[in-house]
Amino acid sequence: MRRSSNGSSRVPRRSRTGGAEGDGMGMGLHLASAALWLVGVVGTATAAPAALPGSACGSPPVPATLVRVTVRQVVDGDTIRVRGPRGAELVRLIGIDAPEVYNGERLEAAARRAGRSAAEIRAQGLRSAAFARRVLVRREVGLEFDVQRHDRFGRTLAYVWLSDGTMFNWLILREGYAQVLTIPPNVRYAALFVACQREARAAMRGLWARE
């Protein structure tokens, strides 16, 4: 969910771009330690659907550095609360956007832009949040950062890695419960994310499914 007003149809039909503010990288976990954690921590199995023929949406490799945290709460499909070495943090997932969940001005604005009712948009947001909750709540995950560490609202910007070596940002896009949101300069996986959204839409997964 974006802090600024945003909208969604089922999942909005195109990616959006915007600006952000932040600062540099933070502390990390060496690859060897991360690899031991990935194989040693018991987590949710995340069996993704088979890729479509010719798909460019392949699972990315685990990065060299990760910051280990525990997910305490899923706020919505693209925002979580975690606790880690820096204490409690609000984390905004990089490169994705989920439909609005909470009643208010942003939800109403999203509904107007999508040409749908606020109730429809909120229902989509609840489905997205439910998917994130099933995978993430009370799980130990790794955070990977891009060029900027925080956005202008003070939220930590990160890619979230599950204990089985799957990136959650990638997974929720591929399952169709979020859309691409590219905000330079945090564009490390932008091309991959676009490919995953195309695949999810073609396969009518998640919020792309026809009612």
N, CA, C and O of each residue as an XYZ file, in Angstrom:
844
protein
N       0.851     -1.185      0.000
C       0.000      0.000      0.000
C       0.881      1.228      0.000
O       1.759      1.338      0.856
N       0.691      2.141     -0.907
C       1.473      3.364     -0.988
C       0.968      4.369      0.033
O      -0.227      4.407      0.326
N       1.875      5.192      0.584
C       1.455      6.243      1.493
C       0.710      7.324      0.743
O      -0.235      7.905      1.276
N       1.117      7.608     -0.490
C       0.353      8.536     -1.316
C      -0.839      7.801     -1.887
O      -0.855      6.570     -1.888
N      -1.842      8.520     -2.372
C      -3.038      7.879     -2.912
C      -2.683      7.010     -4.088
O      -1.896      7.398     -4.951
N      -3.275      5.818     -4.119
C      -3.042      4.933     -5.255
C      -4.272      4.101     -5.496
O      -5.189      4.101     -4.676
N      -4.313      3.385     -6.617
C      -5.514      2.656     -6.959
C      -5.219      1.351     -7.611
O      -4.079      1.043     -7.959
N      -6.263      0.586     -7.771
C      -6.135     -0.731     -8.357
C      -7.465     -1.121     -8.929
O      -8.508     -0.787     -8.366
N      -7.449     -1.832    -10.052
C      -8.666     -2.431    -10.568
C      -8.724     -3.791     -9.921
O      -8.934     -3.886     -8.712
N      -8.546     -4.838    -10.684
C      -8.336     -6.137    -10.051
C      -6.907     -6.157     -9.561
O      -6.654     -6.293     -8.364
N      -6.011     -6.026    -10.446
C      -4.692     -5.456    -10.187
C      -4.552     -4.417    -11.267
O      -4.852     -4.722    -12.421
N      -4.112     -3.192    -10.968
C      -4.073     -2.177    -12.027
C      -3.336     -2.659    -13.245
O      -2.445     -3.503    -13.147
N      -3.695     -2.135    -14.382
C      -3.278     -2.721    -15.650
C      -1.905     -2.291    -16.132
O      -1.451     -2.749    -17.180
N      -1.246     -1.437    -15.403
C       0.099     -1.075    -15.820
C       0.903     -0.672    -14.599
O       0.340     -0.315    -13.564
N       2.212     -0.731    -14.721
C       3.096     -0.336    -13.653
C       3.067      1.172    -13.519
O       2.706      1.895    -14.448
N       3.463      1.634    -12.322
C       3.547      3.062    -12.089
C       4.937      3.421    -11.622
O       5.653      2.585    -11.070
N       5.316      4.654    -11.842
C       6.615      5.108    -11.381
C       6.443      6.310    -10.490
O       5.404      6.970    -10.515
N       7.464      6.596     -9.698
C       7.368      7.736     -8.804
C       8.718      8.040     -8.227
O       9.720      7.486     -8.678
N       8.774      8.920     -7.225
C      10.022      9.301     -6.595
C      10.077      8.804     -5.182
O       9.052      8.433     -4.609
N      11.285      8.792     -4.597
C      11.451      8.386     -3.210
C      12.682      9.050     -2.659
O      13.533      9.541     -3.401
N      12.765      9.060     -1.333
C      13.921      9.625     -0.683
C      14.455      8.598      0.295
O      13.685      7.760      0.763
N      15.735      8.623      0.625
C      16.261      7.671      1.583
C      17.728      7.877      1.799
O      18.285      8.908      1.420
N      18.376      6.872      2.424
C      19.794      6.961      2.650
C      20.441      5.639      2.302
O      19.826      4.808      1.634
N      21.669      5.429      2.740
C      22.478      4.322      2.257
C      22.157      2.987      2.866
O      21.187      2.830      3.607
N      23.015      1.999      2.528
C      22.841      0.630      2.965
C      23.141      0.503      4.452
O      23.810      1.354      5.038
N      22.642     -0.559      5.046
C      22.889     -0.811      6.461
C      23.679     -2.073      6.679
O      24.372     -2.550      5.780
N      23.574     -2.614      7.879
C      24.348     -3.785      8.270
C      23.887     -5.012      7.521
O      22.733     -5.065      7.094
N      24.740     -5.997      7.344
C      24.394     -7.187      6.575
C      24.847     -8.467      7.226
O      25.517     -8.451      8.259
N      24.486     -9.550      6.633
C      24.834    -10.885      7.091
C      25.570    -11.562      5.962
O      25.066    -11.611      4.840
N      26.767    -12.094      6.233
C      27.572    -12.692      5.169
C      26.865    -13.881      4.559
O      26.056    -14.532      5.219
N      27.165    -14.168      3.301
C      26.502    -15.237      2.562
C      26.581    -16.572      3.267
O      25.603    -17.320      3.277
N      27.718    -16.892      3.858
C      27.849    -18.198      4.517
C      26.872    -18.326      5.661
O      26.216    -19.356      5.815
N      26.771    -17.273      6.470
C      25.833    -17.281      7.578
C      24.402    -17.328      7.070
O      23.560    -18.037      7.619
N      24.131    -16.555      6.001
C      22.780    -16.542      5.431
C      22.407    -17.918      4.910
O      21.271    -18.359      5.079
N      23.359    -18.603      4.275
C      23.066    -19.917      3.725
C      22.738    -20.913      4.827
O      21.820    -21.720      4.683
N      23.494    -20.860      5.944
C      23.208    -21.747      7.067
C      21.821    -21.478      7.625
O      21.077    -22.404      7.949
N      21.480    -20.182      7.735
C      20.150    -19.832      8.230
C      19.067    -20.326      7.302
O      18.046    -20.842      7.757
N      19.276    -20.173      5.981
C      18.260    -20.564      5.013
C      17.948    -22.042      5.084
O      16.800    -22.443      4.886
N      18.956    -22.866      5.364
C      18.699    -24.301      5.424
C      18.329    -24.752      6.826
O      17.790    -25.845      7.004
N      18.619    -23.903      7.848
C      18.418    -24.343      9.213
C      17.141    -23.880      9.862
O      16.706    -24.482     10.843
N      16.523    -22.836      9.357
C      15.320    -22.315      9.974
C      14.099    -22.985      9.394
O      13.972    -23.108      8.175
N      13.199    -23.417     10.258
C      11.959    -24.024      9.789
C      11.008    -22.919      9.397
O      10.711    -22.049     10.216
N      10.517    -22.924      8.162
C       9.629    -21.866      7.680
C       8.509    -22.439      6.846
O       8.359    -23.655      6.724
N       7.723    -21.540      6.273
C       6.617    -21.944      5.426
C       7.122    -22.440      4.088
O       7.963    -21.792      3.466
N       6.628    -23.572      3.640
C       6.960    -24.031      2.287
C       6.260    -23.126      1.298
O       5.087    -22.795      1.473
N       6.971    -22.725      0.262
C       6.403    -21.784     -0.696
C       6.527    -22.352     -2.101
O       7.283    -21.835     -2.923
N       5.798    -23.392     -2.366
C       5.851    -24.015     -3.684
C       5.126    -23.134     -4.686
O       3.901    -23.021     -4.656
N       5.893    -22.507     -5.579
C       5.311    -21.633     -6.594
C       4.788    -22.471     -7.746
O       5.274    -23.581     -7.961
N       3.798    -21.966     -8.502
C       3.289    -22.697     -9.654
C       4.358    -22.841    -10.719
O       5.316    -22.068    -10.759
N       4.193    -23.816    -11.567
C       5.153    -24.034    -12.642
C       5.194    -22.817    -13.561
O       4.164    -22.203    -13.840
N       6.394    -22.477    -14.025
C       6.548    -21.329    -14.911
C       5.897    -21.606    -16.256
O       5.865    -22.746    -16.717
N       5.377    -20.555    -16.882
C       4.823    -20.688    -18.214
C       5.956    -20.900    -19.220
O       7.078    -20.455    -18.981
N       5.680    -21.569    -20.336
C       6.716    -21.757    -21.356
C       7.295    -20.423    -21.809
O       6.551    -19.497    -22.131
N       8.615    -20.325    -21.835
C       9.274    -19.105    -22.258
C       9.266    -17.994    -21.228
O       9.618    -16.860    -21.553
N       8.874    -18.283    -19.989
C       8.792    -17.260    -18.964
C      10.169    -16.750    -18.575
O      11.132    -17.515    -18.510
N      10.255    -15.435    -18.314
C      11.486    -14.834    -17.811
C      11.409    -14.597    -16.313
O      12.250    -13.901    -15.745
N      10.400    -15.176    -15.672
C      10.166    -14.965    -14.241
C      10.821    -16.072    -13.417
O      10.141    -16.818    -12.712
N      12.132    -16.169    -13.513
C      12.843    -17.168    -12.730
C      13.169    -16.659    -11.346
O      13.386    -15.462    -11.158
N      13.207    -17.558    -10.369
C      13.514    -17.167     -9.002
C      14.933    -16.619     -8.914
O      15.864    -17.279     -9.376
N      15.132    -15.430     -8.336
C      16.475    -14.850     -8.252
C      17.329    -15.573     -7.215
O      16.785    -16.183     -6.295
N      18.661    -15.518     -7.344
C      19.548    -16.151     -6.369
C      19.582    -15.377     -5.061
O      19.373    -14.164     -5.041
N      19.846    -16.083     -3.977
C      19.953    -15.443     -2.666
C      21.145    -14.481     -2.678
O      22.227    -14.858     -3.128
N      20.968    -13.248     -2.192
C      22.062    -12.266     -2.232
C      23.165    -12.566     -1.220
O      23.019    -13.421     -0.346
N      24.262    -11.845     -1.362
C      25.422    -12.070     -0.509
C      25.229    -11.557      0.908
O      25.876    -12.056      1.829
N      24.370    -10.588      1.109
C      24.140    -10.042      2.448
C      22.658     -9.972      2.753
O      21.849     -9.597      1.904
N      22.314    -10.340      3.982
C      20.941    -10.275      4.465
C      20.957     -9.826      5.918
O      21.888    -10.145      6.657
N      19.950     -9.100      6.324
C      19.745     -8.759      7.726
C      18.581     -9.604      8.233
O      17.473     -9.535      7.700
N      18.838    -10.389      9.249
C      17.821    -11.308      9.747
C      16.857    -10.606     10.692
O      17.291     -9.926     11.622
N      15.554    -10.761     10.468
C      14.516    -10.169     11.303
C      13.368    -11.160     11.437
O      13.306    -12.159     10.720
N      12.466    -10.873     12.361
C      11.254    -11.677     12.535
C      10.044    -10.832     12.193
O       9.926     -9.699     12.660
N       9.152    -11.365     11.392
C       7.934    -10.641     11.003
C       6.948    -10.694     12.157
O       6.552    -11.774     12.596
N       6.553     -9.524     12.648
C       5.599     -9.449     13.757
C       4.174     -9.209     13.283
O       3.219     -9.651     13.921
N       4.031     -8.504     12.153
C       2.683     -8.168     11.666
C       2.723     -7.902     10.176
O       3.689     -7.333      9.668
N       1.683     -8.309      9.475
C       1.466     -7.913      8.083
C       0.454     -6.773      8.098
O      -0.702     -6.964      8.477
N       0.894     -5.596      7.685
C      -0.002     -4.431      7.634
C      -0.923     -4.553      6.436
O      -2.130     -4.336      6.545
N      -0.355     -4.900      5.299
C      -1.095     -5.170      4.072
C      -0.169     -5.951      3.157
O       0.869     -6.439      3.603
N      -0.526     -6.078      1.882
C       0.241     -6.935      0.999
C       1.643     -6.468      0.699
O       2.460     -7.258      0.226
N       1.958     -5.189      0.961
C       3.300     -4.693      0.649
C       4.011     -4.031      1.825
O       5.068     -3.428      1.641
N       3.454     -4.133      3.021
C       4.042     -3.495      4.195
C       3.960     -4.432      5.398
O       2.910     -5.011      5.676
N       5.085     -4.573      6.111
C       5.127     -5.464      7.276
C       5.848     -4.780      8.434
O       6.615     -3.838      8.237
N       5.589     -5.264      9.630
C       6.329     -4.835     10.811
C       7.249     -5.970     11.238
O       6.829     -7.123     11.322
N       8.502     -5.637     11.506
C       9.482     -6.648     11.867
C      10.243     -6.208     13.108
O      10.200     -5.043     13.503
N      10.949     -7.174     13.721
C      11.875     -6.869     14.805
C      13.191     -7.552     14.494
O      13.232     -8.739     14.169
N      14.270     -6.782     14.599
C      15.583     -7.317     14.290
C      16.670     -6.591     15.044
O      16.412     -6.064     16.125
N      17.899     -6.543     14.503
C      19.022     -5.905     15.187
C      18.796     -4.432     15.498
O      19.355     -3.915     16.465
N      17.996     -3.755     14.702
C      17.729     -2.329     14.909
C      16.432     -2.099     15.678
O      15.948     -0.969     15.743
N      15.866     -3.144     16.258
C      14.612     -3.022     16.977
C      13.422     -3.185     16.046
O      13.514     -3.860     15.021
N      12.307     -2.566     16.404
C      11.092     -2.664     15.596
C      11.201     -1.736     14.394
O      11.635     -0.591     14.517
N      10.799     -2.245     13.220
C      10.839     -1.453     11.993
C       9.587     -1.710     11.168
O       9.041     -2.813     11.168
N       9.143     -0.679     10.470
C       8.078     -0.799      9.481
C       8.757     -0.939      8.125
O       9.507     -0.055      7.711
N       8.502     -2.036      7.439
C       9.204     -2.345      6.192
C       8.250     -2.247      5.017
O       7.198     -2.886      5.002
N       8.623     -1.445      4.034
C       7.873     -1.341      2.770
C       8.615     -2.171      1.730
O       9.786     -1.916      1.452
N       7.943     -3.156      1.160
C       8.571     -4.041      0.187
C       8.840     -3.286     -1.114
O       7.957     -2.618     -1.651
N      10.069     -3.401     -1.611
C      10.479     -2.688     -2.813
C       9.891     -3.342     -4.060
O       9.824     -4.567     -4.161
N       9.470     -2.512     -5.001
C       9.108     -2.984     -6.332
C       7.705     -3.499     -6.511
O       7.339     -3.909     -7.612
N       6.890     -3.490     -5.440
C       5.531     -4.009     -5.550
C       4.538     -3.040     -4.921
O       4.910     -2.166     -4.139
N       3.278     -3.211     -5.276
C       2.201     -2.417     -4.691
C       0.969     -3.297     -4.588
O       0.615     -3.992     -5.540
N       0.316     -3.269     -3.435
C      -0.894     -4.064     -3.204
C      -2.091     -3.139     -3.054
O      -1.924     -1.977     -2.683
N      -3.292     -3.624     -3.332
C      -4.484     -2.782     -3.192
C      -4.678     -2.288     -1.755
O      -4.209     -2.907     -0.800
N      -5.373     -1.169     -1.628
C      -5.638     -0.577     -0.317
C      -6.515     -1.499      0.538
O      -7.377     -2.219      0.034
N      -6.262     -1.449      1.836
C      -6.996     -2.288      2.789
C      -7.864     -1.453      3.724
O      -8.988     -1.840      4.044
N      -7.347     -0.318      4.158
C      -7.997      0.429      5.230
C      -8.904      1.523      4.686
O      -8.560      2.213      3.726
N     -10.059      1.671      5.308
C     -11.011      2.698      4.908
C     -10.406      4.085      5.138
O      -9.709      4.321      6.125
N     -10.687      4.983      4.215
C     -10.161      6.334      4.345
C      -9.991      6.989      2.991
O     -10.460      6.482      1.973
N      -9.303      8.138      2.996
C      -9.158      8.934      1.784
C      -8.414      8.182      0.685
O      -8.782      8.268     -0.487
N      -7.356      7.435      1.065
C      -6.578      6.721      0.047
C      -7.409      5.640     -0.632
O      -7.309      5.440     -1.843
N      -8.224      4.949      0.147
C      -9.080      3.920     -0.434
C     -10.109      4.544     -1.376
O     -10.351      4.019     -2.463
N     -10.705      5.641     -0.972
C     -11.696      6.306     -1.819
C     -11.054      6.801     -3.114
O     -11.638      6.673     -4.190
N      -9.850      7.365     -3.006
C      -9.148      7.846     -4.199
C      -8.788      6.680     -5.121
O      -8.882      6.802     -6.343
N      -8.382      5.564     -4.545
C      -8.053      4.385     -5.339
C      -9.281      3.888     -6.094
O      -9.185      3.511     -7.262
N     -10.425      3.887     -5.432
C     -11.661      3.428     -6.059
C     -12.072      4.342     -7.207
O     -12.519      3.872     -8.253
N     -11.919      5.639     -7.010
C     -12.289      6.584     -8.076
C     -11.416      6.372     -9.311
O     -11.919      6.351    -10.435
N     -10.117      6.218     -9.101
C      -9.222      6.048    -10.249
C      -9.456      4.723    -10.959
O      -9.298      4.631    -12.177
N      -9.831      3.698    -10.202
C     -10.049      2.385    -10.801
C     -11.446      2.251    -11.401
O     -11.714      1.312    -12.150
N     -12.338      3.192    -11.072
C     -13.709      3.088    -11.563
C     -14.456      1.934    -10.916
O     -15.338      1.330    -11.527
N     -14.094      1.633     -9.676
C     -14.750      0.546     -8.955
C     -15.122      1.046     -7.568
O     -14.719      2.137     -7.165
N     -15.882      0.254     -6.850
C     -16.295      0.672     -5.514
C     -15.158      0.479     -4.522
O     -14.261     -0.339     -4.727
N     -15.216      1.247     -3.446
C     -14.214      1.099     -2.389
C     -14.267     -0.308     -1.799
O     -13.236     -0.867     -1.423
N     -15.460     -0.873     -1.720
C     -15.592     -2.218     -1.172
C     -14.865     -3.248     -2.034
O     -14.258     -4.180     -1.507
N     -14.924     -3.084     -3.360
C     -14.220     -4.000     -4.258
C     -12.707     -3.889     -4.095
O     -12.005     -4.899     -4.034
N     -12.214     -2.658     -4.028
C     -10.776     -2.451     -3.863
C     -10.322     -3.029     -2.528
O      -9.296     -3.706     -2.462
N     -11.071     -2.769     -1.472
C     -10.710     -3.271     -0.152
C     -10.719     -4.794     -0.123
O      -9.860     -5.406      0.511
N     -11.680     -5.413     -0.802
C     -11.735     -6.879     -0.851
C     -10.473     -7.440     -1.494
O      -9.938     -8.451     -1.038
N      -9.997     -6.788     -2.550
C      -8.745     -7.216     -3.188
C      -7.572     -7.043     -2.225
O      -6.709     -7.914     -2.116
N      -7.557     -5.904     -1.530
C      -6.495     -5.661     -0.569
C      -6.464     -6.690      0.536
O      -5.390     -7.109      0.968
N      -7.625     -7.101      0.997
C      -7.694     -8.120      2.047
C      -7.175     -9.464      1.552
O      -6.534    -10.195      2.307
N      -7.446     -9.796      0.293
C      -6.920    -11.038     -0.276
C      -5.406    -10.996     -0.379
O      -4.728    -11.980     -0.085
N      -4.878     -9.855     -0.796
C      -3.435     -9.696     -0.889
C      -2.795     -9.810      0.489
O      -1.791    -10.504      0.657
N      -3.375     -9.129      1.476
C      -2.844     -9.172      2.833
C      -2.927    -10.580      3.422
O      -2.030    -11.008      4.147
N      -4.008    -11.295      3.105
C      -4.155    -12.658      3.608
C      -3.070    -13.564      3.044
O      -2.543    -14.418      3.756
N      -2.731    -13.385      1.764
C      -1.645    -14.165      1.164
C      -0.339    -13.871      1.891
O       0.393    -14.794      2.251
N      -0.042    -12.587      2.110
C       1.189    -12.216      2.804
C       1.207    -12.758      4.226
O       2.247    -13.206      4.708
N       0.076    -12.721      4.889
C       0.001    -13.197      6.270
C       0.276    -14.695      6.350
O       0.975    -15.150      7.255
N      -0.270    -15.464      5.409
C      -0.044    -16.917      5.418
C       1.434    -17.251      5.294
O       1.908    -18.213      5.900
N       2.158    -16.468      4.519
C       3.557    -16.777      4.244
C       4.508    -16.185      5.278
O       5.531    -16.796      5.586
N       4.189    -14.995      5.826
C       5.181    -14.227      6.548
C       5.045    -14.155      8.070
O       6.059    -14.101      8.765
N       3.840    -14.153      8.598
C       3.662    -13.837     10.020
C       4.401    -14.826     10.915
O       4.303    -16.043     10.752
N       5.146    -14.260     11.870
C       5.940    -14.997     12.861
C       7.066    -15.807     12.232
O       7.594    -16.726     12.859
N       7.432    -15.477     11.012
C       8.544    -16.155     10.341
C       9.818    -15.327     10.440
O       9.774    -14.098     10.480
N      10.929    -16.004     10.478
C      12.217    -15.343     10.402
C      12.556    -15.173      8.932
O      12.528    -16.137      8.167
N      12.880    -13.940      8.535
C      13.162    -13.631      7.140
C      14.453    -12.813      7.057
O      14.964    -12.333      8.068
N      14.966    -12.667      5.843
C      16.148    -11.833      5.613
C      15.781    -10.613      4.790
O      14.994    -10.711      3.848
N      16.343     -9.471      5.135
C      16.110     -8.236      4.398
C      17.306     -7.924      3.506
O      18.454     -7.946      3.949
N      17.012     -7.634      2.243
C      18.018     -7.158      1.297
C      17.650     -5.722      0.933
O      16.486     -5.419      0.674
N      18.648     -4.844      0.915
C      18.406     -3.439      0.613
C      18.888     -3.108     -0.794
O      19.698     -3.824     -1.381
N      18.368     -2.006     -1.313
C      18.783     -1.521     -2.631
C      19.567     -0.230     -2.421
O      20.270     -0.106     -1.417
N      19.471      0.723     -3.325
C      20.248      1.954     -3.215
C      19.846      2.762     -1.984
O      20.705      3.296     -1.283
N      18.550      2.852     -1.720
C      18.046      3.626     -0.592
C      17.589      2.718      0.531
O      16.956      1.693      0.281
N      17.902      3.081      1.762
C      17.530      2.285      2.924
C      16.138      2.642      3.451
O      15.441      1.784      3.991
N      15.727      3.922      3.294
C      14.423      4.366      3.791
C      13.725      5.218      2.736
O      14.364      5.818      1.871
N      12.382      5.254      2.831
C      11.628      6.172      1.982
C      11.378      7.466      2.740
O      11.805      7.603      3.887
N      10.693      8.413      2.115
C      10.490      9.721      2.726
C       9.533      9.693      3.906
O       9.396     10.689      4.617
N       8.869      8.561      4.122
C       7.996      8.408      5.279
C       8.709      7.718      6.440
O       8.114      7.496      7.495
N       9.989      7.378      6.244
C      10.753      6.742      7.302
C      10.669      5.227      7.329
O      11.236      4.592      8.219
N       9.977      4.644      6.376
C       9.868      3.180      6.339
C      11.136      2.566      5.750
O      11.741      3.124      4.835
N      11.524      1.425      6.279
C      12.648      0.682      5.722
C      12.226      0.072      4.391
O      11.157     -0.529      4.292
N      13.063      0.225      3.369
C      12.791     -0.324      2.043
C      13.597     -1.603      1.873
O      14.811     -1.599      2.077
N      12.936     -2.704      1.500
C      13.673     -3.964      1.446
C      13.007     -4.985      0.531
O      11.810     -4.927      0.250
N      13.833     -5.918      0.081
C      13.368     -7.168     -0.503
C      13.389     -8.187      0.631
O      14.357     -8.253      1.388
N      12.338     -8.973      0.752
C      12.189     -9.891      1.880
C      12.425    -11.325      1.405
O      11.764    -11.806      0.484
N      13.378    -11.996      2.049
C      13.755    -13.367      1.672
C      13.274    -14.368      2.709
O      13.517    -14.204      3.905
N      12.588    -15.408      2.242
C      12.094    -16.464      3.114
C      13.211    -17.447      3.449
O      14.266    -17.448      2.814
N      12.963    -18.282      4.457
C      13.993    -19.204      4.920
C      14.331    -20.293      3.908
O      15.365    -20.949      4.033
N      13.467    -20.496      2.898
C      13.764    -21.505      1.872
C      14.496    -20.915      0.663
O      14.696    -21.601     -0.339
N      14.897    -19.631      0.761
C      15.631    -19.006     -0.329
C      14.768    -18.341     -1.381
O      15.267    -17.964     -2.441
N      13.462    -18.189     -1.103
C      12.547    -17.522     -2.025
C      12.382    -16.056     -1.630
O      12.209    -15.748     -0.451
N      12.435    -15.160     -2.601
C      12.156    -13.750     -2.322
C      10.645    -13.531     -2.320
O       9.965    -13.864     -3.291
N      10.119    -12.967     -1.226
C       8.677    -12.784     -1.121
C       8.164    -11.755     -2.117
O       7.077    -11.939     -2.667
N       8.903    -10.679     -2.371
C       8.464     -9.685     -3.361
C       8.200    -10.361     -4.697
O       7.189    -10.095     -5.348
N       9.114    -11.237     -5.102
C       8.983    -12.010     -6.337
C       7.770    -12.929     -6.263
O       6.998    -13.030     -7.217
N       7.608    -13.593     -5.128
C       6.544    -14.586     -4.986
C       5.154    -13.965     -5.078
O       4.289    -14.492     -5.778
N       4.930    -12.852     -4.381
C       3.585    -12.266     -4.369
C       3.216    -11.718     -5.747
O       2.048    -11.752     -6.136
N       4.211    -11.211     -6.489
C       3.941    -10.786     -7.864
C       3.606    -11.986     -8.734
O       2.650    -11.943     -9.509
N       4.374    -13.045     -8.617
C       4.185    -14.227     -9.457
C       2.869    -14.929     -9.157
O       2.266    -15.543    -10.037
N       2.429    -14.833     -7.903
C       1.143    -15.430     -7.524
C      -0.034    -14.527     -7.859
O      -1.186    -14.948     -7.752
N       0.243    -13.277     -8.266
C      -0.816    -12.386     -8.719
C      -1.519    -11.592     -7.642
O      -2.641    -11.133     -7.854
N      -0.884    -11.413     -6.474
C      -1.527    -10.678     -5.389
C      -0.949     -9.278     -5.178
O      -1.245     -8.621     -4.180
N      -0.129     -8.832     -6.117
C       0.400     -7.468     -6.106
C       0.754     -7.096     -7.532
O       0.755     -7.946     -8.422
N       1.054     -5.828     -7.746
C       1.469     -5.347     -9.055
C       2.839     -4.705     -8.946
O       3.318     -4.432     -7.846
N       3.462     -4.468    -10.073
C       4.775     -3.840    -10.097
C       4.652     -2.355     -9.773
O       3.763     -1.665    -10.271
N       5.560     -1.882     -8.933
C       5.688     -0.453     -8.642
C       7.180     -0.138     -8.649
O       7.888     -0.469     -7.698
N       7.657      0.493     -9.703
C       9.080      0.790     -9.864
C       9.358      2.235     -9.469
O       8.833      3.167    -10.079
N      10.188      2.414     -8.443
C      10.549      3.746     -7.973
C      12.071      3.852     -7.963
O      12.717      3.363     -7.036
N      12.659      4.494     -8.996
C      14.107      4.672     -9.013
C      14.570      5.434     -7.756
O      13.831      6.274     -7.242
N      15.781      5.149     -7.261
C      16.812      4.311     -7.890
C      16.788      2.845     -7.454
O      17.733      2.105     -7.731
N      15.721      2.418     -6.778
C      15.664      1.045     -6.257
C      15.066      0.109     -7.319
O      13.893     -0.257     -7.248
N      15.885     -0.265     -8.291
C      15.389     -0.969     -9.473
C      16.155     -2.272     -9.747
O      16.176     -2.749    -10.882
N      16.776     -2.838     -8.727
C      17.630     -4.006     -8.928
C      16.905     -5.150     -9.635
O      17.488     -5.813    -10.493
N      15.654     -5.384     -9.289
C      14.912     -6.513     -9.855
C      13.749     -6.051    -10.737
O      12.821     -6.824    -10.976
N      13.781     -4.822    -11.217
C      12.640     -4.249    -11.931
C      12.240     -5.074    -13.152
O      11.057     -5.356    -13.342
N      13.206     -5.464    -13.981
C      12.879     -6.229    -15.193
C      12.285     -7.589    -14.831
O      11.334     -8.044    -15.467
N      12.842     -8.231    -13.816
C      12.317     -9.522    -13.363
C      10.887     -9.373    -12.865
O      10.032    -10.201    -13.180
N      10.621     -8.335    -12.097
C       9.285     -8.135    -11.555
C       8.253     -7.909    -12.657
O       7.134     -8.417    -12.578
N       8.626     -7.155    -13.676
C       7.713     -6.944    -14.808
C       7.391     -8.278    -15.481
O       6.241     -8.535    -15.834
N       8.398     -9.119    -15.656
C       8.175    -10.424    -16.267
C       7.237    -11.275    -15.417
O       6.389    -11.989    -15.953
N       7.383    -11.203    -14.100
C       6.524    -11.985    -13.210
C       5.089    -11.490    -13.236
O       4.159    -12.295    -13.184
N       4.894    -10.183    -13.314
C       3.532     -9.657    -13.417
C       2.877    -10.102    -14.726
O       1.705    -10.480    -14.742
N       3.631    -10.058    -15.814
C       3.087    -10.506    -17.097
C       2.677    -11.972    -17.026
O       1.630    -12.361    -17.543
N       3.512    -12.776    -16.381
C       3.186    -14.197    -16.274
C       1.936    -14.420    -15.433
O       1.066    -15.207    -15.805
N       1.846    -13.722    -14.294
C       0.678    -13.875    -13.423
C      -0.602    -13.468    -14.141
O      -1.638    -14.119    -14.001
N      -0.521    -12.395    -14.902
C      -1.710    -11.942    -15.632
C      -2.089    -12.931    -16.719
O      -3.267    -13.241    -16.896
N      -1.085    -13.432    -17.457
C      -1.371    -14.396    -18.519
C      -1.986    -15.672    -17.964
O      -2.857    -16.273    -18.593
N      -1.533    -16.084    -16.785
C      -2.046    -17.315    -16.166
C      -3.292    -17.060    -15.320
O      -3.871    -17.998    -14.774
N      -3.709    -15.792    -15.209
C      -4.879    -15.388    -14.427
C      -4.784    -15.880    -12.988
O      -5.717    -16.474    -12.446
N      -3.631    -15.615    -12.389
C      -3.422    -16.008    -10.995
C      -3.879    -14.902    -10.047
O      -3.894    -13.724    -10.404
N      -4.249    -15.302     -8.840
C      -4.542    -14.352     -7.780
C      -5.585    -13.329     -8.169
O      -6.684    -13.687     -8.595
N      -5.243    -12.034     -8.022
C      -6.195    -10.969     -8.317
C      -6.422    -10.769     -9.806
O      -7.317    -10.022    -10.202
N      -5.625    -11.424    -10.631
C      -5.844    -11.368    -12.087
C      -6.931    -12.344    -12.536
O      -7.388    -12.267    -13.677
N      -7.345    -13.243    -11.677
C      -8.342    -14.251    -12.050
C      -9.665    -13.580    -12.407
O     -10.079    -12.618    -11.760
N     -10.310    -14.088    -13.423
C     -11.608    -13.554    -13.832
C     -12.676    -14.097    -12.907
O     -12.695    -15.278    -12.559
N     -13.559    -13.202    -12.525
C     -14.653    -13.637    -11.644
C     -15.775    -14.240    -12.458
O     -16.786    -14.664    -11.897
